[in-house]
Amino acid sequence: MSTNDTNWFLRARLKTRQLLLLIALDEERNIHRAAEALNMTQPAASKQLKDLEDMLDVLLFERLPRGMRPTIYGEAMIRHSRMALTSLSHAHDDITALKSGLSGQVNVGAILSPGMVLLPPAIARLKQQAPMLRIGVEVESSNILLERLQRGSLDFLVARIMDQDDNRNLEYEELSDEPVCAVARVDHPLRHVSNLQLKDIADSGWILPPKGSILRHRVDMMFHKDGLAPPSNVVDTTAILVISSLLQQTDFLHVMPAEVARFYVQVNVLAILPIELPCKMDGFGIITRRLQILSPGAKILQQTIRDVAAQIY
């Protein structure tokens, strides 16, 4: 069947009123009574029926001395009209149910990068459709978030799967990987250094995640692989307020996800140093408990996150 055949109803611009008229004519077998049932005039009803027959190029009803009865073509159209109107009624019921579900609570956990870059536009978009949906957001490291997901205090996460964890009851859908970069205050002396190398920044003061974290390990390994000792002048913290304040007051450097860094660059708070770090974090994605039944609000928030992630990443 050709596209033209399958889309005939789009070209015909079928009106719900015409479908209702077919059903009323089937029930009443009289154009006058069918028009009255639909609060139409008889001439208007006759015109709609004629328009439909002309468009289909078939006779839908036999005109009898006393009333009318459907032809085989009319019976086919009446049957499909009933199905179409039933489907539309179900669609309304689904939307009503979704609207009711979207007035509840959704709790999502996120690691820093998607928590700053991905979730805000996704939530803003969803709130335009469902302003009564309450959305709770917790931003923590993946291991903390995974514990809260397992306890049931979070509906789903935008985080990393940790290799050392028991992930048999988790489902993971990757959204993006996470390259990192070196940042400093806007007027830092290294900002405009050409051909900046790792050896040029190894002895700088650094603000890094604590020992034992994945990112700290990868930063240390980055220097080791280049034949350098990892930074020794280090402040250990993941508190973003402490990090941003300390960077403004010192010549310290910090390593952070590139997407987060670009946000700070846009608001002229930090600068990205002109060096490509041979280091990146594992990918992150949507994590849910296997066989978990999500609320309509949580499902729609997940889909909105997917849509926004496709645009950003």
N, C-alpha and C positions, 0 to 999 in steps of 0.2 A: 504494500500500500504506500502511495506516495505521500510526501509531506503535505501537498495540497489537499489530499483526501482526508488526512488525519486532522488538519486544522480548518476544516470547512466551517466549524462552529465559531471559530475566532473571526473568520471573514464575515460570517452571517450576523455577528453581534447579537446572538440570541439573548433575549430579555427574560429575566425571571418571570415577568408578567405573562409572557407567552407560554412558558412551561405550566404556570398555574392555570392559564386558560384551557390548555389541552386537558388537564386533569378535571377541571370543572365541567368541560363539555362531555367528558367520559362519564362523569357522575350524573349530570343533569340531562344529557342528550337533547338539550334545547339551548340555542344561542342566547335567547332572552334571559332565561333563568341563570345560565352560566355568567352572563354579564352582571346581573344583579348580585350574584354571590361574590363577585370581585369588585363591586362598587364601580362598575364601568358602564358606559352607555352601550347599547347594542351596536350602533355603527362602529364604535371604537373596537369592540370585540371582533366584529366581522372583518374589519380592516387588518387587525393583528393576525387573525387566522389566515386571511388571504395572502398577507405578506409572507407568512411562514410557508404556505403551500407553494407560492411562486418561487421562493428561494430554494425549496427542495425539489420543485418541479414534479410534485405528486399531489394527488388528492388525499387529504388526511381524513375527511369526513364525508359520508354520503348525505346529501340534503334530501330528506324525506318529506312527504306531505305534512306529517306531524312530527317534527323534530329532526334528529340527525344521529348517525351511528358511525363509529370509526371504521375506516378501511384497514387493510392489513398494514399499510404504511402508518396510519394513525395509531394503531395498536402498538406498533414498534416505538413510535415517538412518545406515546403516553407512558409506556413501560420505562423508557430511559429518562423521561421527565421526572417520574416518581423517584427513580434512583438518584438522579442529580439533586433533587430537592432534599431527599433524605440525607445525602452526603453533606450538603450545605448545612443542614440542621445539626449533623454530628460535628461539623467543623465549629459551629457556634458553641456547642457543648464543650468541645475541647478547649476553645479559647476561654470560655468561662471558667473551666477547671484550672487552666494555666494562670489566669488572672488571680484566682483564689490562691493557688500555690505560690504565686509571686509576691504575696503579701506576707510571707513568712520570713524565716531567718536562714541565711547561708553563711557559713564560716569557712574561710579559705586561709591557708597558710602559704607564705611565699618567702623565698630567699631574697637577698637584697636587690639584685639586678632586676628580675621581673617584678619585684615588689615596687620598685620605683618607676620602671619604664613601661611595663606591660599592663599591670593591673589597673593603674589609674585611668588610662583611656578606655579600657574594657569596661570598668565599672561606670564611668561617665556615660558610655554608649548604652549600657543596659538600663541605667537609671532613667534615661529618656523614655524607655518603653515601660518600665516597671518602677515608678517612683516609690511605691509602698514596700518594695522588697528591702529588707534590712540585710546589709552585708557587713560581716565582721572580717577584718583582715589582721593577721598576725605575721610579722616579719621576723624570722629567726633563722638559725642555721638548719640545714637539712636534717641533721640527727635529732634535734629538738622537735622539729615539726613532725617527723616520722613517728616519734613517740606519742605526740598528741593525736595524730591521725589514727594510730592503733587503738588509743583509748576511746576514740569516738568523739572527741571534742572539736575536731575539724572535719568538714565534709570532704574536702580534697585539698591537694597541695599543688603549687607550682614550684618544684624543687628538684633535687638530685636524688637518685637511688644510690644508696651507700653500699658498696661491695660487701662490707663486712656484716651487713644486716641480713636477717632472715626475710627475704622478699617474696616468699612463695605465695603469700596472700595479698600481694600488691599488684596493681596493674599500672604500667608506665607508658606514657605516650610522649615521645620527645618533641620539643618545640624548637630548640636552638642549642648550639654550643655557646661557650662564653669566653671569648678572648679577653685578655686583661691588658692594662697599660699603666704606665707610671705617670702620676700627677703631682703637681706642686701648686703653690700659690701663683696668682696671675703674673706677678712681677719677679718670679724666681730667676736668678742669674743663669740657670741652665736652660731656660725656655728657648733661647735663640741660638744655642750652640749647634753648629753644623757637625754632621757625622758623629753624633753622640753614641758612645759605646758603653757596654756594661761596666768596663773597667773605670769609666769616668764617674759612675754613680755608686760603685760598690762601697766606697768609704763614706758616703753621705749618711746623714741621720735618716732613719726610716721609721714609718709607722706601719706595722705588719700585724696580721692575725697571730694569735698565740701559738707557741710551739705545740705540735700535735694536730693542728688543723691541716686540711688538704692544701689550701692555698699557701700556707707558710712552708710546707714541705716542698711544694713545686717551685716557690721562689728560691729557697735555699739550693735546690738541685739545679736551677737555672744558672746560678753563679758557679756552682761546683763544675758543671759541664763546660764552663768557659775558663776553667783553671783558676777561679777566684774564690776567696773565702767569702762566705755569706756575710751580709752586713752584721756588724757587732754593736753599732750604736742604734738601738732599736727600742721603740715604745710598743708594747704588746697591747693591742685593743682592737675590738670590732665595733665600738660605739661610734656611730657616724657623727654625732654632734661633737664628741671629743676630737675625732680625726679632723673634721673640717675646721674647727677652731684652732687646733694646734698647727695645722698647715698654714693658716693665715698669719700666725705669729712667729713662725720659724722658717728655716730653709729645709726642713724635713721633706722627704718624699713619701709617697704612698702608692701602693699598687691596688687597683680596683677594676671591676668589670668595665669594659670599654663603653657599653651602653650607659652605665651610670655616670661615667666620666663625661660623656658627651652632654648629658643633662646639666652637669655643673658648669661645663664650658658655656653652654647656651645662656645661663644666668650670670656668667662672668664671675664665678666664685673660684674656679680652679682652672689650671691650664694643663693640657696633656703634653708631656715632654716628647721631643722629636726622636724617639727611639722605639723600634718595634721589639717588644719583649718576646723571646722564644718560649713562651709560657702561656698556657690557657687552662681554664677549668673544664671539667667534663660537662657534657650537655645537661640541660634541665628540661623538665616537662611536667605534664599533668600526672599526678599520682593519686590513685583511688584505691580503696580496699576492694579486693576481688569479691564479686557477688554482692557488693553494696548497692542498695536501692537508693538512688539520689532523688531528691525532691525536684519538681519541675524548675524551681528557681535555680538550683545548683546545676542542673543540666544546661539551662540557657546561659548561665554565667560561664560554664565550661566552653560552650560553643562560641560565645562572644570572645573569650580569651583566645581560642583557636583563630578566629577571624582576624583579630587585631595582631596576633603574633605573625600571621602570614604577611601582613602589611609591613610590620616593623623589621622582621628578620629575613 
